[in-house]
């Protein structure tokens, strides 16, 4: 990987549009139908615990036999058994002491998403689409994002999991690119957390409208995007070595991204609100048809479609905190800046 991954293939769609390598967490199968609200939150939390305890029989109840898993950087898997075998068990084999500590859960209707601190020791071989990584005996610890849609017969009728692979590689000593140091402790208390369930309040409706407007402004490359953010906004982008603070810095990142892709936009097929938070699950799509010197990237002429999950905390109609999640290695491969998994495997 080149320094491009560090400076930009850790793309942030900045103030509102910024955007795995781990396990799905779900809830309990429901014979009666789709779980929603607090019932969904309770079962979702329990399935994180099932993973932490390696209780695979109970964990299997979190999924349906055909549940699709969107998890860039992981082995392809569909259905509960495949997801557990290829994702959960595989990762625990590599990191036997791995734990997922819930930092924030946002639930609205049949949609739910979490931020978790995953940490452990890489003491076993790690299976990846690019081949097996021998034990490094290094500690890793990073925030990851997971999202689900609940459906009849299974809490996770669909799941998304986003973890930045470049950060993981750096923490394991396999990359010299700047990255966040391994975390052992998460947030003492994420504002309003850790579990936030939608109530249908006026504030939630207002925040949802603000988020829709923000994503629309980003898609039109409109600098008025800054008007919807706090001057002191903090971007906890996990692909960056440190947090990005202040609206000027956020808009600089946006400007650079618009420069490298004249048609970039965020799709938001899933966008929901609960309490002070909104969550977007979708894709960042466009064509790299421009240079971005400040980010160390030259145009490749290649199109990209990057999976992301983004959490935004709002206060008085302004975005005050962002938690964007993307696997920067997915973008690097799509732009041809690092070999795809098949090329790695052949070597």
BAROZA-755185 format. One line per field, with one value per residue (C-alpha): x, y, z; residue in three letters; residue number from 1. Coordinates in nm, 2 decimals, always signed. Layout:
// BAROZA-755185
X X / ...;
Y Y / ...;
Z Z / ...;
residu ala / ...;
num NUM / ...;
This chain:
// BAROZA-755185
X +0.00 / +0.12 / +0.09 / -0.21 / -0.41 / -0.32 / -0.39 / -0.70 / -0.80 / -0.91 / -1.17 / -1.39 / -1.69 / -1.62 / -1.88 / -2.18 / -2.11 / -1.80 / -1.82 / -1.47 / -1.31 / -1.51 / -1.82 / -2.18 / -2.38 / -2.75 / -3.04 / -3.28 / -3.48 / -3.84 / -4.11 / -4.37 / -4.21 / -3.98 / -3.83 / -3.85 / -3.76 / -3.65 / -3.71 / -3.47 / -3.22 / -3.23 / -3.18 / -2.91 / -2.72 / -2.75 / -2.60 / -2.29 / -2.26 / -2.30 / -2.00 / -1.80 / -1.87 / -1.82 / -2.17 / -2.21 / -2.54 / -2.71 / -2.53 / -2.66 / -3.01 / -2.91 / -2.93 / -3.15 / -3.04 / -3.00 / -2.89 / -2.66 / -2.35 / -2.19 / -1.85 / -1.57 / -1.24 / -1.39 / -1.44 / -1.77 / -2.05 / -2.43 / -2.65 / -2.60 / -2.38 / -2.14 / -2.13 / -2.03 / -1.78 / -1.61 / -1.63 / -1.69 / -1.51 / -1.23 / -1.16 / -1.17 / -0.93 / -0.69 / -0.76 / -0.88 / -0.92 / -1.11 / -1.40 / -1.65 / -1.75 / -2.06 / -2.01 / -2.33 / -2.64 / -2.90 / -3.24 / -3.54 / -3.81 / -3.65 / -3.32 / -3.03 / -2.66 / -2.38 / -2.03 / -1.82 / -1.46 / -1.30 / -0.97 / -0.76 / -0.43 / -0.33 / -0.20 / -0.33 / -0.34 / -0.59 / -0.78 / -0.85 / -0.95 / -0.59 / -0.45 / -0.36 / -0.18 / +0.06 / +0.03 / +0.21 / +0.13 / +0.04 / -0.25 / -0.52 / -0.80 / -1.03 / -1.38 / -1.60 / -1.95 / -2.22 / -2.58 / -2.87 / -3.22 / -3.45 / -3.68 / -3.93 / -3.76 / -3.42 / -3.31 / -3.06 / -3.23 / -2.94 / -2.62 / -2.33 / -2.00 / -1.73 / -1.38 / -1.08 / -0.84 / -0.55 / -0.57 / -0.58 / -0.27 / -0.08 / -0.17 / -0.04 / +0.29 / +0.22 / +0.20 / +0.41 / +0.13 / +0.02 / -0.28 / -0.46 / -0.28 / -0.45 / -0.73 / -0.79 / -1.06 / -1.36 / -1.56 / -1.64 / -1.99 / -2.10 / -2.35 / -2.70 / -2.57 / -2.50 / -2.85 / -3.08 / -3.42 / -3.64 / -3.95 / -4.08 / -4.01 / -4.00 / -3.63 / -3.58 / -3.78 / -3.59 / -3.25 / -3.36 / -3.46 / -3.12 / -2.94 / -3.13 / -3.05 / -2.68 / -2.64 / -2.82 / -2.58 / -2.28 / -2.41 / -2.44 / -2.09 / -2.24 / -2.04 / -2.36 / -2.30 / -2.10 / -2.40 / -2.55 / -2.25 / -2.12 / -1.81 / -1.64 / -1.76 / -1.55 / -1.50 / -1.40 / -1.30 / -1.13 / -0.92 / -0.74 / -0.46 / -0.64 / -0.98 / -1.05 / -1.18 / -1.35 / -1.57 / -1.28 / -1.09 / -1.40 / -1.48 / -1.12 / -1.16 / -1.48 / -1.33 / -1.04 / -1.28 / -1.50 / -1.18 / -1.08 / -1.43 / -1.65 / -1.96 / -1.91 / -2.22 / -2.35 / -2.64 / -2.85 / -3.09 / -3.11 / -3.13 / -3.29 / -3.29 / -3.31 / -3.26 / -2.98 / -2.84 / -2.89 / -2.74 / -2.68 / -2.60 / -2.51 / -2.24 / -2.01 / -2.00 / -1.82 / -1.53 / -1.18 / -1.15 / -0.94 / -0.62 / -0.61 / -0.25 / -0.32 / -0.43 / -0.15 / -0.37 / -0.36 / -0.66 / -0.69 / -1.00 / -1.16 / -1.50 / -1.56 / -1.85 / -1.76 / -1.97 / -2.01 / -2.19 / -2.20 / -2.33 / -2.40 / -2.49 / -2.70 / -2.76 / -2.99 / -3.02 / -2.64 / -2.41 / -2.16 / -2.00 / -1.94 / -1.84 / -1.78 / -1.68 / -1.53 / -1.27 / -1.01 / -0.85 / -1.18 / -1.13 / -0.76 / -0.84 / -1.12 / -0.89 / -0.61 / -0.38 / -0.33 / -0.38 / -0.72 / -0.75 / -0.71 / -0.37 / -0.25 / -0.36 / -0.17 / +0.15;
Y +0.00 / +0.35 / +0.66 / +0.74 / +0.50 / +0.69 / +1.04 / +0.97 / +0.62 / +0.66 / +0.88 / +1.09 / +1.23 / +1.48 / +1.68 / +1.46 / +1.22 / +1.04 / +0.73 / -0.52 / -0.73 / -0.89 / -1.05 / -0.98 / -0.93 / -0.98 / -1.09 / -1.37 / -1.54 / -1.43 / -1.68 / -1.41 / -1.17 / -0.87 / -0.74 / -0.36 / -0.10 / -0.21 / -0.58 / -0.55 / -0.36 / -0.62 / -0.92 / -0.73 / -0.67 / -1.04 / -1.15 / -0.93 / -1.12 / -1.45 / -1.36 / -1.25 / -1.59 / -1.79 / -1.93 / -2.03 / -2.22 / -1.91 / -1.68 / -1.88 / -1.77 / -1.42 / -1.50 / -1.66 / -1.93 / -1.68 / -1.37 / -1.17 / -1.01 / -0.69 / -0.70 / -0.56 / -0.72 / -1.05 / -1.38 / -1.38 / -1.54 / -1.57 / -1.73 / -1.77 / -2.08 / -1.94 / -1.60 / -1.76 / -2.01 / -1.76 / -1.45 / -1.51 / -1.84 / -1.75 / -1.42 / -1.58 / -1.84 / -1.56 / -1.35 / -1.60 / -1.33 / -1.09 / -0.89 / -0.65 / -0.38 / -0.19 / +0.19 / +0.30 / +0.13 / +0.33 / +0.16 / +0.28 / +0.04 / -0.27 / -0.09 / -0.10 / -0.01 / -0.03 / +0.11 / -0.13 / -0.14 / -0.47 / -0.56 / -0.86 / -1.03 / -1.17 / -1.51 / -1.73 / -1.74 / -1.49 / -1.59 / -1.31 / -1.29 / -1.21 / -1.52 / -1.62 / -1.38 / -1.56 / -1.47 / -1.14 / -1.16 / -0.79 / -0.62 / -0.46 / -0.24 / -0.02 / +0.10 / -0.08 / -0.04 / -0.30 / -0.25 / -0.48 / -0.50 / -0.72 / -0.95 / -1.24 / -1.55 / -1.38 / -1.06 / -1.00 / -1.05 / -0.85 / -0.72 / -0.48 / -0.48 / -0.21 / -0.22 / -0.04 / -0.30 / -0.06 / +0.04 / -0.33 / -0.40 / -0.10 / -0.21 / -0.56 / -0.42 / -0.52 / -0.16 / +0.15 / +0.39 / +0.62 / +0.49 / +0.51 / +0.33 / +0.02 / +0.11 / -0.07 / +0.15 / +0.31 / +0.62 / +0.66 / +0.76 / +0.85 / +1.13 / +0.98 / +0.62 / +0.35 / +0.23 / +0.48 / +0.37 / +0.60 / +0.74 / +0.93 / +1.27 / +1.60 / +1.62 / +1.29 / +1.41 / +1.73 / +1.55 / +1.31 / +1.61 / +1.78 / +1.46 / +1.42 / +1.79 / +1.74 / +1.43 / +1.61 / +1.91 / +1.68 / +1.51 / +1.85 / +1.95 / +2.25 / +2.44 / +2.53 / +2.19 / +2.38 / +2.57 / +2.25 / +2.18 / +2.31 / +2.53 / +2.28 / +1.96 / +1.65 / +1.38 / +1.05 / +0.89 / +0.56 / +0.56 / +0.88 / +0.87 / +1.13 / +1.30 / +1.59 / +1.89 / +2.21 / +2.28 / +2.44 / +2.11 / +1.91 / +2.13 / +2.11 / +1.73 / +1.76 / +2.00 / +1.76 / +1.47 / +1.67 / +1.75 / +1.39 / +1.28 / +1.52 / +1.30 / +1.15 / +1.10 / +0.92 / +0.68 / +0.65 / +0.36 / +0.32 / +0.64 / +0.66 / +0.86 / +0.79 / +1.04 / +1.28 / +1.05 / +0.96 / +0.66 / +0.62 / +0.29 / +0.29 / +0.34 / +0.62 / +0.60 / +0.80 / +0.81 / +0.91 / +1.16 / +1.43 / +1.48 / +1.56 / +1.67 / +1.76 / +1.40 / +1.25 / +1.10 / +1.12 / +1.04 / +0.68 / +0.70 / +0.42 / +0.41 / +0.31 / +0.19 / +0.20 / +0.05 / +0.28 / +0.33 / +0.68 / +0.80 / +1.17 / +1.33 / +1.64 / +1.93 / +2.22 / +2.13 / +2.12 / +1.82 / +1.81 / +1.47 / +1.22 / +0.85 / +0.75 / +0.39 / +0.26 / +0.00 / +0.21 / -0.10 / -0.15 / +0.18 / +0.12 / -0.20 / -0.05 / +0.24 / -0.01 / +0.12 / -0.22 / -0.57 / -0.73 / -1.04 / -1.28 / -1.12 / -1.15 / -1.52 / -1.60 / -1.47;
Z +0.00 / -0.08 / +0.13 / -0.08 / +0.13 / +0.44 / +0.30 / +0.10 / +0.05 / +0.39 / +0.22 / +0.43 / +0.28 / +0.55 / +0.74 / +0.66 / +0.40 / +0.51 / +0.51 / +0.75 / +0.88 / +1.15 / +1.28 / +1.23 / +1.54 / +1.54 / +1.76 / +1.80 / +1.54 / +1.56 / +1.46 / +1.48 / +1.25 / +1.23 / +1.55 / +1.61 / +1.87 / +2.21 / +2.14 / +1.85 / +2.06 / +2.34 / +2.11 / +1.91 / +2.23 / +2.33 / +2.00 / +2.05 / +2.38 / +2.20 / +1.99 / +2.29 / +2.46 / +2.14 / +2.19 / +1.83 / +1.87 / +2.00 / +1.76 / +1.47 / +1.58 / +1.49 / +1.12 / +0.86 / +0.62 / +0.34 / +0.52 / +0.29 / +0.45 / +0.32 / +0.47 / +0.25 / +0.33 / +0.45 / +0.28 / +0.09 / +0.30 / +0.28 / +0.54 / +0.92 / +0.91 / +0.64 / +0.82 / +1.15 / +0.99 / +0.76 / +0.97 / +1.34 / +1.39 / +1.15 / +1.33 / +1.67 / +1.56 / +1.47 / +1.78 / +2.05 / +2.31 / +2.08 / +2.25 / +2.10 / +2.34 / +2.25 / +2.23 / +2.07 / +1.93 / +1.73 / +1.66 / +1.46 / +1.35 / +1.19 / +1.14 / +1.39 / +1.38 / +1.63 / +1.70 / +1.88 / +2.01 / +1.89 / +2.05 / +2.10 / +2.02 / +1.68 / +1.80 / +1.53 / +1.14 / +1.00 / +0.69 / +0.44 / +0.07 / -0.01 / +0.17 / +0.53 / +0.76 / +1.00 / +1.37 / +1.46 / +1.84 / +1.82 / +2.00 / +1.79 / +1.89 / +1.67 / +1.64 / +1.39 / +1.26 / +1.21 / +1.07 / +1.03 / +0.89 / +1.09 / +0.90 / +0.97 / +1.11 / +1.19 / +1.35 / +1.07 / +0.74 / +0.60 / +0.76 / +0.70 / +0.87 / +0.82 / +0.96 / +0.82 / +0.70 / +0.66 / +1.03 / +1.13 / +0.92 / +1.07 / +1.42 / +1.35 / +1.22 / +0.86 / +0.73 / +0.80 / +0.70 / +0.98 / +1.16 / +1.50 / +1.78 / +1.91 / +2.15 / +2.47 / +2.60 / +2.42 / +2.49 / +2.85 / +2.74 / +2.39 / +2.44 / +2.48 / +2.46 / +2.46 / +2.34 / +2.17 / +2.05 / +1.83 / +1.98 / +1.68 / +1.84 / +1.67 / +1.73 / +1.54 / +1.25 / +1.24 / +1.25 / +0.98 / +0.75 / +0.83 / +0.73 / +0.41 / +0.32 / +0.41 / +0.19 / -0.10 / -0.06 / -0.07 / -0.38 / -0.55 / -0.43 / -0.26 / +0.00 / +0.18 / +0.34 / +0.60 / +0.72 / +0.87 / +1.09 / +1.42 / +1.39 / +1.63 / +1.46 / +1.53 / +1.28 / +1.44 / +1.10 / +1.19 / +0.87 / +0.99 / +1.25 / +1.46 / +1.47 / +1.24 / +1.42 / +1.30 / +1.00 / +0.80 / +0.81 / +0.72 / +0.42 / +0.30 / +0.29 / +0.11 / -0.15 / -0.21 / -0.26 / -0.50 / -0.69 / -0.73 / -0.85 / -1.04 / -1.00 / -0.65 / -0.45 / -0.14 / -0.18 / +0.13 / +0.08 / +0.46 / +0.66 / +1.00 / +1.32 / +1.69 / +1.97 / +1.88 / +1.61 / +1.24 / +1.07 / +0.70 / +0.53 / +0.17 / -0.09 / -0.20 / -0.58 / -0.85 / -1.10 / -1.01 / -1.30 / -1.13 / -0.93 / -0.57 / -0.49 / -0.13 / -0.08 / -0.28 / -0.55 / -0.93 / -1.14 / -1.24 / -1.46 / -1.26 / -1.10 / -0.74 / -0.53 / -0.16 / +0.12 / +0.42 / +0.75 / +0.90 / +1.24 / +1.30 / +1.63 / +1.60 / +1.84 / +1.78 / +1.41 / +1.36 / +1.31 / +1.60 / +1.57 / +1.29 / +1.30 / +0.94 / +0.87 / +0.54 / +0.45 / +0.28 / +0.12 / -0.07 / -0.25 / -0.30 / -0.49 / -0.69 / -0.80 / -0.89 / -0.63 / -0.47 / -0.61 / -0.57 / -0.35 / -0.65 / -0.74 / -0.38 / -0.36 / -0.68 / -0.52;
residu unk / unk / unk / unk / unk / unk / unk / unk / unk / unk / unk / unk / unk / unk / unk / unk / unk / unk / unk / unk / unk / unk / unk / unk / unk / unk / unk / unk / unk / unk / unk / unk / unk / unk / unk / unk / unk / unk / unk / unk / unk / unk / unk / unk / unk / unk / unk / unk / unk / unk / unk / unk / unk / unk / unk / unk / unk / unk / unk / unk / unk / unk / unk / unk / unk / unk / unk / unk / unk / unk / unk / unk / unk / unk / unk / unk / unk / unk / unk / unk / unk / unk / unk / unk / unk / unk / unk / unk / unk / unk / unk / unk / unk / unk / unk / unk / unk / unk / unk / unk / unk / unk / unk / unk / unk / unk / unk / unk / unk / unk / unk / unk / unk / unk / unk / unk / unk / unk / unk / unk / unk / unk / unk / unk / unk / unk / unk / unk / unk / unk / unk / unk / unk / unk / unk / unk / unk / unk / unk / unk / unk / unk / unk / unk / unk / unk / unk / unk / unk / unk / unk / unk / unk / unk / unk / unk / unk / unk / unk / unk / unk / unk / unk / unk / unk / unk / unk / unk / unk / unk / unk / unk / unk / unk / unk / unk / unk / unk / unk / unk / unk / unk / unk / unk / unk / unk / unk / unk / unk / unk / unk / unk / unk / unk / unk / unk / unk / unk / unk / unk / unk / unk / unk / unk / unk / unk / unk / unk / unk / unk / unk / unk / unk / unk / unk / unk / unk / unk / unk / unk / unk / unk / unk / unk / unk / unk / unk / unk / unk / unk / unk / unk / unk / unk / unk / unk / unk / unk / unk / unk / unk / unk / unk / unk / unk / unk / unk / unk / unk / unk / unk / unk / unk / unk / unk / unk / unk / unk / unk / unk / unk / unk / unk / unk / unk / unk / unk / unk / unk / unk / unk / unk / unk / unk / unk / unk / unk / unk / unk / unk / unk / unk / unk / unk / unk / unk / unk / unk / unk / unk / unk / unk / unk / unk / unk / unk / unk / unk / unk / unk / unk / unk / unk / unk / unk / unk / unk / unk / unk / unk / unk / unk / unk / unk / unk / unk / unk / unk / unk / unk / unk / unk / unk / unk / unk / unk / unk / unk / unk / unk / unk / unk / unk / unk / unk / unk / unk / unk / unk / unk / unk / unk / unk / unk / unk / unk / unk;
num 1 / 2 / 3 / 4 / 5 / 6 / 7 / 8 / 9 / 10 / 11 / 12 / 13 / 14 / 15 / 16 / 17 / 18 / 19 / 20 / 21 / 22 / 23 / 24 / 25 / 26 / 27 / 28 / 29 / 30 / 31 / 32 / 33 / 34 / 35 / 36 / 37 / 38 / 39 / 40 / 41 / 42 / 43 / 44 / 45 / 46 / 47 / 48 / 49 / 50 / 51 / 52 / 53 / 54 / 55 / 56 / 57 / 58 / 59 / 60 / 61 / 62 / 63 / 64 / 65 / 66 / 67 / 68 / 69 / 70 / 71 / 72 / 73 / 74 / 75 / 76 / 77 / 78 / 79 / 80 / 81 / 82 / 83 / 84 / 85 / 86 / 87 / 88 / 89 / 90 / 91 / 92 / 93 / 94 / 95 / 96 / 97 / 98 / 99 / 100 / 101 / 102 / 103 / 104 / 105 / 106 / 107 / 108 / 109 / 110 / 111 / 112 / 113 / 114 / 115 / 116 / 117 / 118 / 119 / 120 / 121 / 122 / 123 / 124 / 125 / 126 / 127 / 128 / 129 / 130 / 131 / 132 / 133 / 134 / 135 / 136 / 137 / 138 / 139 / 140 / 141 / 142 / 143 / 144 / 145 / 146 / 147 / 148 / 149 / 150 / 151 / 152 / 153 / 154 / 155 / 156 / 157 / 158 / 159 / 160 / 161 / 162 / 163 / 164 / 165 / 166 / 167 / 168 / 169 / 170 / 171 / 172 / 173 / 174 / 175 / 176 / 177 / 178 / 179 / 180 / 181 / 182 / 183 / 184 / 185 / 186 / 187 / 188 / 189 / 190 / 191 / 192 / 193 / 194 / 195 / 196 / 197 / 198 / 199 / 200 / 201 / 202 / 203 / 204 / 205 / 206 / 207 / 208 / 209 / 210 / 211 / 212 / 213 / 214 / 215 / 216 / 217 / 218 / 219 / 220 / 221 / 222 / 223 / 224 / 225 / 226 / 227 / 228 / 229 / 230 / 231 / 232 / 233 / 234 / 235 / 236 / 237 / 238 / 239 / 240 / 241 / 242 / 243 / 244 / 245 / 246 / 247 / 248 / 249 / 250 / 251 / 252 / 253 / 254 / 255 / 256 / 257 / 258 / 259 / 260 / 261 / 262 / 263 / 264 / 265 / 266 / 267 / 268 / 269 / 270 / 271 / 272 / 273 / 274 / 275 / 276 / 277 / 278 / 279 / 280 / 281 / 282 / 283 / 284 / 285 / 286 / 287 / 288 / 289 / 290 / 291 / 292 / 293 / 294 / 295 / 296 / 297 / 298 / 299 / 300 / 301 / 302 / 303 / 304 / 305 / 306 / 307 / 308 / 309 / 310 / 311 / 312 / 313 / 314 / 315 / 316 / 317 / 318 / 319 / 320 / 321 / 322 / 323 / 324 / 325 / 326 / 327 / 328 / 329 / 330 / 331 / 332 / 333 / 334 / 335 / 336 / 337 / 338 / 339 / 340 / 341 / 342 / 343 / 344 / 345 / 346 / 347;
